[in-house]
């Protein structure tokens, strides 16, 4: 509105606008401003316009869009964008949530342009949060992408039913809309070695691009810095980020709505150990969301932002010999980029390593490649370059020395004594610390102001003799309701799920969730109990739960026994895997009760829910259902598989699984 021409002045006794006009005008202007702020679209794609004028790159421009939930797809997109510079091209990574994707049809206006999509699949074949709008638009839209050149790399996990569904869909849909695929769809499997899948695809991809565009690699294999360091000596402390994810001081001055960029600091009101014995620590936490306006439903996920262990942070500072309280900014050297910093800046190295960077996962090969130049021992440098290479020997060394040995960046610095990189370059290369997702273990009908979490603390010894601790679970374990008089808080937000109770409460439900897979079913059972109290007709509610020993880790035993006693739980079937010579799991109990299971599923329209381990349990349970359908339904294996697939399509077979 600021650029519009001013109206001519009118006679003073003849007002230009009536009070009503002014009111309506203000209302419309306010709505427009609101729309502009919250729509999160940039109109049109400014980088595309700017790229045309960059003669330095001969007009060869590459944009890498990413659909990322845990940060890996974004990381791969950044690597591909960086690669482009080695081929004399201009590359940029882009979040589809921040662009008007219909502008993609204008990409051919830029000579020799290419769109790359790094698309992760989340949950049951769903798009990631940041690619949901793009996915919806692709489904509804009828854009003409003739002349748009593209390729897709998909990120998924073979243990899931809808392996790489999002990447496959984008690849197919872009072709349907007239775009030209210039390289085959890449398939990354996180159940195997996602890094190796990506590196192998990338090695073949770039020669194909060079051939297509008629360009050659510059031969420049040296490290290319993306950010430059600025050290601040006299900055006002109020202008320094101390762990906030979006708005500065957002943790001190909380304002809804709360989401991934603006999490709510929920006070911890309960933190208790669930298991009675054994060497593991299983815990139940309750987060208070009173006054936050946060709403959730049974089956949703709560995302929490953990912080890294100060012992590891301090040790990195010690090994590299730096003052971690130095206030710094890392500023993007590409002024056209939307991403000005790799994490919120200005901040300190300590805050970056504590709140913003992943320092506990094994680093990917590109990090080793970039850091190798700083190893002064030729043997160490050679080993790092070898692990970052595509040779079979290098891949095997990376697998054994980094992945199988669970070496994080600190372990690598300790085991390569000559490797002492500048800490700012290390901070540039490390991926962002991601939120952790937990299935909510409560019903909002019963606990509208509280969110319950059920989790097991992760701690194990690696092949190098080090003890690795899960970032989030160990941090949550330490969150006691009162910590020296202060309320312990957890930055969190809600991620909506498709894991939902049947719309009709009279439908029976079969819930299968061993271990901490019990979490969403605590919410389901609480909700079915509440519905009964409201006088609603509630169908059979059957739970299959599993743990190691009845007297050690039978989680929520008292609550479940009470639900069974009051008739809320029609049947409570528990497999204690190690209380007898032969191990008994939930799938064995399903087959033991096959007649009752088949009646509920085939005759009574029961909804089946599975939560827990995807790699073994979910697959074994699915096979048990195949066998029951074969035996009692008289179906062949192919027909049984089809039968279960149809249940999935109808929303009657849902999984909330992880690997």
C-alpha positions, -999 to 999 in steps of 0.1 A, spaced: 0 0 0 29 23 7 38 27 -30 3 36 -42 -4 71 -55 -19 96 -29 -55 108 -36 -60 144 -46 -69 166 -17 -106 173 -14 -127 201 1 -124 201 39 -161 200 45 -164 170 21 -145 142 38 -128 118 14 -137 87 35 -167 82 58 -161 66 92 -176 34 79 -152 36 48 -123 41 71 -133 11 93 -137 -12 63 -105 1 47 -86 -6 80 -101 -40 83 -92 -50 47 -57 -36 51 -52 -55 84 -63 -87 68 -39 -82 39 -10 -76 63 -20 -107 83 -22 -127 51 12 -115 39 28 -123 73 14 -157 78 12 -170 42 49 -177 42 52 -173 4 76 -151 -14 60 -137 -46 75 -143 -71 107 -163 -66 132 -135 -63 163 -156 -67 152 -168 -102 150 -132 -114 184 -124 -99 201 -155 -113 195 -143 -149 218 -114 -144 247 -133 -129 270 -137 -160 297 -150 -137 279 -184 -137 271 -185 -174 234 -186 -166 235 -222 -154 213 -222 -124 203 -250 -100 177 -248 -72 174 -277 -48 141 -279 -30 139 -300 1 111 -317 20 127 -324 54 114 -335 88 146 -344 106 170 -322 87 187 -349 65 169 -339 32 178 -302 39 214 -313 46 216 -332 12 200 -302 -6 227 -279 8 254 -304 -3 240 -305 -39 237 -267 -40 273 -265 -29 284 -291 -55 270 -268 -82 298 -243 -76 323 -270 -85 307 -271 -120 307 -234 -126 270 -231 -118 250 -212 -93 233 -234 -68 209 -226 -40 188 -248 -16 152 -237 -10 124 -246 14 92 -251 -7 72 -236 22 88 -202 16 81 -201 -22 51 -198 -45 58 -231 -62 36 -222 -92 65 -199 -102 84 -231 -110 68 -230 -144 89 -199 -151 122 -217 -145 128 -224 -182 131 -186 -187 166 -191 -171 189 -207 -196 201 -242 -186 182 -243 -153 175 -273 -132 152 -281 -102 163 -308 -79 140 -322 -52 153 -339 -21 121 -353 -7 117 -372 26 87 -393 34 72 -390 69 49 -414 88 25 -433 67 37 -421 33 30 -385 43 48 -353 32 70 -335 57 56 -305 74 75 -280 52 64 -298 19 27 -303 29 15 -271 9 36 -281 -21 21 -317 -20 -14 -303 -18 -7 -279 -46 7 -307 -68 -24 -328 -62 -49 -300 -69 -29 -279 -95 -28 -283 -132 3 -262 -139 22 -265 -172 58 -275 -164 68 -279 -201 105 -271 -204 112 -275 -166 141 -299 -161 142 -318 -129 154 -348 -109 144 -362 -75 163 -379 -47 139 -396 -23 147 -403 14 128 -431 32 131 -464 51 124 -498 36 109 -511 68 79 -487 63 49 -497 42 50 -466 21 87 -466 13 98 -433 -4 62 -425 -13 67 -387 -13 98 -388 -36 81 -413 -60 49 -391 -61 69 -358 -68 89 -376 -95 58 -390 -112 36 -359 -108 62 -335 -123 65 -357 -153 27 -357 -157 27 -319 -156 51 -318 -185 85 -315 -168 115 -333 -182 133 -358 -159 170 -355 -167 182 -381 -143 166 -412 -126 149 -410 -93 173 -417 -65 162 -440 -36 177 -435 -2 171 -461 24 177 -452 60 173 -488 71 205 -495 52 230 -468 46 213 -435 35 246 -417 32 260 -443 8 228 -443 -13 230 -405 -16 267 -405 -24 264 -432 -51 234 -414 -67 252 -381 -66 283 -395 -83 263 -406 -113 240 -375 -112 267 -348 -117 283 -364 -149 248 -367 -163 241 -330 -156 274 -320 -171 267 -340 -203 232 -325 -205 243 -289 -202 276 -294 -220 298 -282 -191 329 -296 -174 338 -298 -138 362 -269 -128 384 -295 -112 381 -273 -80 379 -299 -53 390 -277 -24 367 -267 4 342 -240 -4 331 -220 25 294 -209 26 296 -186 56 321 -161 69 329 -155 105 322 -122 123 333 -119 159 314 -94 180 332 -77 208 308 -51 221 273 -64 213 244 -57 236 236 -90 254 199 -85 246 207 -89 209 223 -123 213 205 -156 208 206 -179 238 187 -210 223 156 -194 207 147 -210 174 130 -180 158 122 -147 174 148 -133 198 137 -134 234 108 -157 225 115 -179 255 112 -149 278 82 -134 262 60 -163 250 33 -156 224 10 -181 207 6 -197 182 33 -222 191 49 -243 164 83 -256 152 97 -220 149 81 -209 181 79 -237 207 61 -234 240 81 -238 272 60 -263 290 67 -268 327 74 -305 338 49 -314 365 56 -352 368 87 -372 360 86 -407 374 104 -440 366 79 -466 353 99 -498 356 102 -515 390 135 -532 383 160 -540 355 190 -520 342 169 -497 319 152 -465 328 117 -461 314 100 -429 324 66 -411 324 66 -373 321 38 -348 322 41 -313 305 18 -285 316 2 -266 286 -22 -244 307 -28 -211 290 -8 -219 259 -39 -224 236 -23 -256 225 -48 -283 214 -40 -319 208 -59 -352 200 -51 -387 210 -26 -401 186 -8 -369 179 30 -364 185 47 -340 208 79 -326 195 105 -315 220 137 -296 214 165 -311 236 199 -296 244 233 -313 242 253 -326 272 275 -298 285 303 -323 291 306 -330 254 303 -292 245 330 -283 270 353 -311 258 350 -299 222 360 -264 233 389 -278 253 401 -300 224 400 -271 199 414 -246 224 387 -220 220 367 -197 243 332 -210 238 317 -178 251 330 -158 222 300 -140 205 299 -147 168 278 -146 136 282 -168 106 270 -148 76 261 -163 42 286 -153 15 257 -155 -10 238 -123 -3 209 -135 -25 203 -165 -3 172 -166 19 193 -184 46 214 -157 61 229 -179 89 233 -217 95 216 -212 129 203 -181 148 230 -154 150 246 -136 167 252 -162 194 281 -179 212 299 -210 202 286 -225 235 250 -218 226 255 -231 190 270 -264 202 245 -267 230 212 -257 213 216 -256 176 241 -282 163 240 -320 163 272 -331 180 263 -366 189 254 -384 156 282 -398 135 292 -371 109 284 -377 73 312 -381 47 310 -345 34 319 -332 69 350 -356 69 359 -344 34 358 -307 44 376 -312 76 404 -334 62 424 -304 51 430 -294 88 446 -327 98 484 -321 99 493 -358 101 494 -370 65 481 -405 75 451 -391 93 443 -368 64 446 -397 40 422 -418 61 397 -390 63 398 -384 26 395 -422 20 364 -424 42 348 -395 22 356 -411 -11 334 -434 -32 359 -463 -33 347 -496 -19 376 -495 6 367 -460 17 330 -468 21 339 -499 42 362 -478 64 336 -452 69 310 -479 78 333 -496 103 353 -467 118 325 -441 119 291 -457 117 296 -491 134 318 -476 160 292 -448 167 319 -421 166 306 -386 170 325 -355 161 342 -353 195 354 -390 192 368 -382 158 387 -352 171 400 -373 200 411 -402 178 427 -379 151 450 -358 174 463 -338 145 428 -327 134 422 -293 148 398 -274 125 387 -238 131 356 -240 153 337 -217 130 341 -241 100 331 -270 122 300 -251 132 292 -244 96 295 -281 86 276 -298 115 239 -304 109 212 -287 130 200 -304 162 165 -316 155 133 -319 175 125 -354 188 90 -368 184 71 -388 210 36 -404 207 14 -386 232 4 -409 261 -27 -391 272 -62 -380 259 -70 -343 257 -106 -352 267 -92 -363 301 -61 -341 303 -68 -310 283 -40 -290 300 -14 -318 302 6 -338 277 21 -372 288 53 -387 274 65 -423 278 101 -430 268 131 -452 275 165 -436 283 190 -444 256 225 -453 269 250 -478 255 287 -486 252 303 -483 217 330 -505 202 356 -478 212 346 -482 249 329 -448 251 294 -445 266 270 -428 242 238 -412 256 206 -404 238 204 -366 236 167 -361 243 160 -390 267 189 -382 290 180 -345 290 143 -354 297 154 -377 325 171 -348 342 139 -326 340 126 -328 375 94 -307 384 114 -284 407 151 -278 400 165 -258 429 133 -239 432 130 -233 395 104 -249 373 120 -272 348 106 -265 313 107 -283 279 104 -264 246 76 -282 227 49 -281 200 24 -305 186 26 -324 153 -8 -336 141 -11 -373 132 -34 -395 111 -33 -421 140 -68 -416 151 -95 -436 170 -125 -446 148 -151 -418 142 -178 -441 155 -170 -450 191 -190 -482 186 -163 -496 163 -141 -522 181 -103 -514 183 -74 -538 184 -43 -520 198 -8 -536 195 20 -518 213 49 -535 231 74 -515 252 70 -478 249 47 -485 220 20 -485 247 21 -446 247 -7 -437 222 -29 -465 236 -29 -450 270 -45 -420 254 -69 -442 234 -80 -461 264 -84 -429 285 -106 -415 257 -127 -447 254 -132 -446 292 -143 -409 289 -167 -417 261 -183 -445 282 -187 -420 310 -205 -397 286 -230 -425 279 -217 -433 244 -218 -468 230 -182 -480 230 -171 -510 210 -147 -537 222 -113 -523 232 -86 -549 230 -49 -543 239 -19 -565 230 11 -553 251 45 -568 255 75 -564 278 104 -584 291 94 -594 326 61 -590 345 78 -578 377 103 -555 360 89 -534 331 52 -539 328 45 -503 321 13 -487 335 3 -521 351 -20 -506 377 -38 -483 353 -43 -510 327 -55 -535 354 -80 -509 365 -92 -502 330 -97 -540 325 -116 -543 359 -140 -515 349 -146 -530 315 -131 -502 295 -105 -527 283 -124 -557 270 -93 -578 268 -57 -571 281 -33 -595 265 3 -592 277 33 -611 263 62 -613 288 90 -622 264 116 -634 290 96 -649 318 98 -684 303 123 -705 283 107 -697 249 103 -660 241 67 -649 236 59 -618 217 27 -599 208 24 -617 174 23 -651 192 -7 -639 213 -25 -626 182 -22 -661 166 -32 -678 198 -64 -657 198 -69 -659 160 -106 -667 161 -115 -637 183 -91 -615 162 -106 -626 129 -142 -620 141 -134 -585 152 -116 -576 120 -137 -595 94 -172 -594 109 -172 -565 134 -152 -539 113 -125 -534 140 -98 -508 135 -62 -522 140 -35 -500 155 2 -508 158 28 -487 176 65 -495 182 95 -509 163 91 -509 126 120 -532 117 109 -563 135 77 -560 155 55 -542 130 66 -566 102 60 -597 124 26 -585 135 16 -579 99 27 -614 90 6 -627 118 -24 -610 103 -16 -625 69 -15 -659 85 -48 -654 103 -65 -642 71 -51 -672 52 -62 -697 78 -96 -684 89 -105 -664 58 -95 -692 34 -73 -668 14 -41 -673 -4 -10 -654 7 -14 -629 -21 -51 -624 -12 -43 -620 25 -17 -593 16 -43 -576 -5 -69 -579 23 -46 -561 48 -37 -534 21 -74 -527 17 -77 -522 54 -49 -497 53 -65 -478 24 -98 -477 44 -79 -463 74 -86 -495 94 -50 -506 98 -28 -478 111 8 -478 122 28 -453 144 62 -470 141 99 -461 142 132 -478 134 
